[in-house]
Amino acid sequence: RRQGKVKRRFKAISDCVFSQRALTRIASFNTRTLTSWWRQNEMAAYLEQQRIAVCAIQEHRVVHNEEVRDLQLASSANSAGVGGLGFVLSAMASKALSRTVVVSPRIMWLQFNGAALVRTHVICVCGPTNTAETETKKAFYDQLSACTSNIPMREPLYILGDFTANLDHSKAPYPVHDVANE
């Protein structure tokens, strides 16, 4: 009788997207656009093939939330289809999703229910480019800092996205750029 309770407990843990007992794959893509049905299907096929549960996407230009194959696309693009952050979630990740917050046009935050009442937080960002005004860059990092400061230290946090960073030899062993940006 006691073993039955243990098995049921482990089943509940294995149903969570983020648990200590199972590998959860997360990814991030700057998609440039997902307005064509074939691009959405191509991405969905890739995510299913790689078994990626949560994928943060930037610059997708999809105006409303959609379901592509068995994956859920959460969007934050404006009504003109400009920019847009979002997430593509597997069926299991969609079930575990407890909260979605669009902090700004450059920051989107998801909260998932996890095992043992521990929530997991995933933030998608698209940082301002190097040519943006200093105030814009500062505001972006201030918003990101404010968003992460409200998350308890014991809860896992993943920040994914396009920070538009150029790294040089002092920051990365094999950089693409010779000179780093701010």
Secondary structure, DSSP 4 states (H G I P E B T S, - for coil): -HHHHHHHHHHHHHTSSS-SSS--EEEEEE-S---SHHHHHHHHHHHHHHTEEEEEEES----S-EEETTEEEEE---TT----EEEEE-HHHHHHEEEEEEEETTEEEEEEE-GGG-EEEEEEEEPPPTTS-HHHHHHHHHHHHHHHHTS-TTS-EEEEEE------TTT-SS-S-SS---
